[in-house]
Amino acid sequence: MRATVERAEALRLLQIEHQAVAALIDALSDEEMTRRDTIQYGMYYDQECSFKDLLAHLVCYELYTVEAIQEWRNGRAHWAIEAVKDPRRGREIHYGGIADRDHLSLREQLDEYRTVSAALEREIESMSDADWGSAPAFALNEATDLGGMIEGILVLPPRPLYRHLPVHVPDAAQYMRSLR
């Protein structure tokens, strides 16, 4: 897949995403962030996720994207490039991202979210536009450039471009009202 937006636009949209998540973090109490079964959209029917769990889910995709960018630069394909396209493996990523972080305290989860989101922004910001449109040094099943690979992991449809939060919290004000 080829990138559908330029690097600067991808970074701008990602920054909007991170600002929206940060605004929710600032607005919610610790109890609200850890209360089970508050995320009603975009989760599997059997999940009872808290906002903390949602952060783990968001971190998972952003971390895999950072790792995939680094692997791309080293001429290797990250496993997530193909895994996110397979429904079974995608489900495993979804559940695994949350389960792998379940042991973290709220503070640790918040720290990880901030660290990973900042790393992803730095990775994209540090690329040139030529890097963004570069072809891989390894074989893939379809024509792909670096920006397209990033979109493939981070914003696989039906997610809006570089905006994962609205899939799970379509209306932040309504979400906060539902908690109170």
Buried (B, 14 or more C-beta within 10 A) or exposed (E): BBBEBEBEBBBEBBBEBBEBBEEBBEBBEEEBBBBEEBBEEBBEEEBEBBBBBBBBBBBBBBBBBBBBBEBBBEEEBBBBBEBBBEEEBBEEBBBBBBEEBEEBEBEEBBEBBBEBBEBBBEBBEEBEEEBBBBEBEEEBEEEBBBBBBBBBBBBBEEBEBBBBBBBBBEEBEEBBEEBE
